[in-house]
Amino acid sequence: MANVNLSNDIQRIESATMADMVELRLREFLKKKAFKPGDALPKELSWPRRLMLAAM
């Protein structure tokens, strides 16, 4: 087989931590709801339910 660069053809596998996934979901939520600077955020205790995380 010739020297072929497979990285162009295969998507990279990334292992995200729980913190990475929470950050991503928070960003998506804020974009979806069109939050602007100064807007009040939902109460802290509602986030685990919204993010489908186990209760802490």
C-alpha positions in Angstrom: 0.0 0.0 0.0 1.3 3.4 -0.9 2.0 6.0 1.8 -1.7 7.1 2.3 -2.8 9.7 4.8 -5.9 8.3 6.4 -6.5 11.3 8.7 -8.3 13.0 5.8 -10.8 10.1 5.4 -11.4 9.1 9.0 -13.0 11.3 11.7 -10.9 11.7 14.8 -12.2 9.9 17.9 -12.4 12.3 20.9 -13.1 11.3 24.5 -15.0 14.1 26.2 -15.1 14.4 29.9 -18.3 15.1 31.8 -17.2 18.7 32.3 -16.7 19.1 28.5 -20.1 17.7 27.8 -21.8 20.0 30.4 -20.0 23.0 28.9 -21.1 22.1 25.4 -24.7 21.7 26.5 -24.7 24.9 28.4 -23.4 26.8 25.4 -26.1 25.2 23.2 -28.8 26.0 25.7 -27.7 29.7 25.9 -27.6 30.0 22.1 -31.0 28.3 21.6 -32.7 30.5 24.2 -30.9 33.6 22.8 -29.5 34.7 26.2 -27.9 38.1 26.2 -25.4 39.7 28.7 -27.4 40.6 31.8 -30.2 38.1 31.4 -31.0 36.0 34.5 -30.0 32.4 34.3 -32.2 29.6 35.5 -31.7 28.5 39.2 -28.6 26.4 39.9 -30.6 23.4 41.2 -32.5 23.1 37.8 -29.4 22.6 35.8 -28.8 18.9 36.6 -32.3 18.1 35.5 -32.0 20.2 32.4 -28.6 18.6 31.5 -29.9 15.1 32.4 -27.2 14.6 35.0 -27.6 12.5 38.2 -28.6 14.6 41.2 -25.7 15.8 43.2 
